[in-house]
Amino acid sequence: MTEWTCHTESIEQTQSAGVALAALLRPGDTVVLTGPLGAGKTALTQGIARALGVRERVTSPTFTMVRQHVCHNSQGIEVLHHADLYRTNSLDEIADLTLDEMVTTGGVAVVEWGEMGDPLWPPTIVRLSIQPTSDTSRTLTVELDAAREPSSDVWSRR
């Protein structure tokens, strides 16, 4: 695994980082997002969704746990499964969401508060941490396998 970082100064820049990350995703990927409340996990997901060709509005699935968005792209990704584990109470509840099964048929999962399901994720997940450095600034760190290299105008090797 290789770590890449970027620094964003606005919601729009965080979304742009998501666009750059989406270019590296493949069907079957699970992206685990971590960071405190209000860090920008949903903004990053909105950028990923835009790049994957999601046409409807993407909002946090806090109360529904998982939302599916049809994708229109040339990457072979048909569905974006956007999950939020913030309100889950146990690993059993997270396992019952069957995110691993959802991504096997041309899907990608982006999981907010994903660290809550760590024992359940395969070793091949894409892990991304968002840390606020001020009210508007963020440091994003993503762990990717060596074969994937994000856009160097947004991300830099750590």
C-alpha positions as CSV (number, residue, x, y, z in Angstrom):
1,M,0.0,0.0,0.0
2,T,1.1,3.5,-0.8
3,E,-0.1,6.6,1.0
4,W,-1.1,9.8,-0.9
5,T,-2.2,13.1,0.6
6,C,-3.9,16.3,-0.5
7,H,-4.9,19.4,1.3
8,T,-8.2,21.1,0.5
9,E,-9.4,24.6,1.4
10,S,-13.1,24.3,0.5
11,I,-15.9,21.9,0.0
12,E,-15.4,22.2,-3.8
13,Q,-11.7,21.2,-3.4
14,T,-12.7,18.2,-1.3
15,Q,-15.2,17.2,-4.0
16,S,-12.5,17.6,-6.6
17,A,-10.3,15.2,-4.6
18,G,-13.2,12.8,-4.8
19,V,-13.3,13.2,-8.6
20,A,-9.6,12.4,-8.8
21,L,-10.0,9.3,-6.6
22,A,-13.0,8.0,-8.5
23,A,-10.8,7.7,-11.6
24,L,-8.9,4.9,-9.8
25,L,-11.9,2.9,-8.7
26,R,-12.9,-0.5,-10.1
27,P,-16.1,-2.5,-9.8
28,G,-16.0,-4.4,-6.4
29,D,-14.0,-1.7,-4.6
30,T,-14.9,-0.6,-1.1
31,V,-13.8,2.9,0.0
32,V,-13.7,3.3,3.8
33,L,-13.9,6.9,4.9
34,T,-12.8,8.0,8.4
35,G,-12.8,11.4,10.1
36,P,-14.7,13.4,12.7
37,L,-18.2,14.7,12.3
38,G,-18.3,17.4,9.7
39,A,-14.9,16.5,8.2
40,G,-16.2,16.3,4.6
41,K,-16.9,12.6,4.1
42,T,-20.1,13.4,2.2
43,A,-18.5,16.1,0.2
44,L,-15.8,13.7,-0.9
45,T,-18.5,11.1,-1.8
46,Q,-20.3,13.8,-3.9
47,G,-17.1,14.2,-5.9
48,I,-16.8,10.5,-6.4
49,A,-20.4,10.2,-7.4
50,R,-20.1,13.1,-9.9
51,A,-17.1,11.4,-11.5
52,L,-18.9,8.1,-11.7
53,G,-21.8,9.7,-13.5
54,V,-24.4,9.8,-10.8
55,R,-27.1,12.1,-11.9
56,E,-29.2,12.6,-8.7
57,R,-28.3,14.6,-5.6
58,V,-26.0,12.7,-3.2
59,T,-26.6,13.4,0.5
60,S,-25.6,11.6,3.7
61,P,-27.4,8.3,4.2
62,T,-27.2,8.7,8.0
63,F,-30.8,7.6,8.7
64,T,-31.2,5.2,5.8
65,M,-27.8,3.6,6.3
66,V,-27.3,2.8,2.6
67,R,-28.3,4.6,-0.6
68,Q,-27.8,3.3,-4.1
69,H,-27.0,5.6,-7.0
70,V,-27.0,4.4,-10.6
71,C,-23.8,5.3,-12.3
72,H,-23.0,6.2,-16.0
73,N,-19.3,5.8,-16.7
74,S,-16.8,3.9,-18.8
75,Q,-15.2,2.2,-15.8
76,G,-17.8,-0.6,-15.6
77,I,-19.1,0.7,-12.3
78,E,-22.9,0.4,-12.4
79,V,-24.0,1.3,-8.9
80,L,-22.5,3.5,-6.1
81,H,-23.5,2.2,-2.7
82,H,-23.2,5.1,-0.3
83,A,-23.3,3.9,3.4
84,D,-23.1,5.7,6.7
85,L,-22.3,3.5,9.7
86,Y,-22.6,6.4,12.3
87,R,-25.8,5.1,13.8
88,T,-24.9,1.4,13.8
89,N,-24.6,-0.4,17.1
90,S,-22.7,-3.6,16.4
91,L,-20.6,-5.5,13.9
92,D,-23.6,-7.8,13.3
93,E,-25.7,-4.8,12.3
94,I,-23.0,-3.7,9.8
95,A,-22.7,-7.2,8.5
96,D,-26.5,-7.3,7.9
97,L,-26.0,-4.4,5.4
98,T,-24.2,-6.9,3.1
99,L,-22.0,-4.3,1.6
100,D,-19.6,-7.0,0.5
101,E,-22.3,-8.6,-1.6
102,M,-23.5,-5.3,-3.1
103,V,-20.2,-4.5,-4.7
104,T,-19.8,-7.9,-6.4
105,T,-22.1,-7.1,-9.2
106,G,-20.5,-4.0,-10.8
107,G,-20.8,-1.9,-7.7
108,V,-18.6,0.3,-5.6
109,A,-19.2,1.1,-1.9
110,V,-18.2,4.3,-0.2
111,V,-18.6,3.9,3.6
112,E,-18.7,6.8,5.9
113,W,-17.6,6.0,9.5
114,G,-16.1,2.9,7.9
115,E,-13.7,2.3,10.8
116,M,-16.7,0.9,12.7
117,G,-16.7,-2.1,10.4
118,D,-12.9,-2.7,10.2
119,P,-13.0,-6.4,11.2
120,L,-15.4,-7.0,8.3
121,W,-13.5,-5.4,5.4
122,P,-11.3,-7.3,3.1
123,P,-7.6,-6.4,3.0
124,T,-8.0,-4.8,-0.4
125,I,-10.1,-1.8,0.7
126,V,-9.3,1.7,-0.2
127,R,-8.9,3.6,3.1
128,L,-9.3,7.4,3.2
129,S,-8.9,9.6,6.3
130,I,-10.1,13.2,6.4
131,Q,-8.7,15.4,9.1
132,P,-9.8,19.0,9.5
133,T,-7.0,21.5,10.0
134,S,-9.2,24.6,10.3
135,D,-12.9,25.5,9.7
136,T,-12.4,25.1,6.0
137,S,-9.1,23.2,5.5
138,R,-8.7,19.5,5.4
139,T,-5.9,17.0,5.0
140,L,-6.9,13.9,3.1
141,T,-4.8,10.7,3.2
142,V,-5.6,7.7,1.1
143,E,-4.0,4.3,1.1
144,L,-3.9,2.7,-2.4
145,D,-2.3,-0.4,-3.8
146,A,0.9,0.4,-5.7
147,A,-0.8,-0.2,-9.1
148,R,-3.1,2.8,-8.6
149,E,-1.7,6.3,-8.7
150,P,-4.0,9.2,-8.3
151,S,-3.8,12.4,-10.3
152,S,-0.6,14.2,-9.3
153,D,-2.2,17.7,-9.6
154,V,-4.5,16.8,-6.6
155,W,-2.7,14.1,-4.7
156,S,1.0,13.8,-3.7
157,R,2.9,10.7,-2.5
158,R,3.5,10.7,1.2
